[in-house]
Amino acid sequence: MVTHNMQQALDYGNRLLMMDGGEIIYDVSGEEKQKLTLDDLAQKFKEIKKRDMTNDQMVLQ
């Protein structure tokens, strides 16, 4: 499944790949994925890319 909805990415499937500019920047699965929240994903993006997501990069609902 491919989605831009981060809540769906957390709710469905057993693996999550976060991409930016066509590049996989984060790959998580299993128990680690199950524990993630939307805030965790936004923070992970910030840690990896050294910048915040813009509003159009993060679809929450």
Buried (B, 14 or more C-beta within 10 A) or exposed (E): EEEEEBBEBBEEEEEBEBEBEEEEBBEBEEEEBEEBEEEEBBEBBEEEBEEEBEEEEBEEE
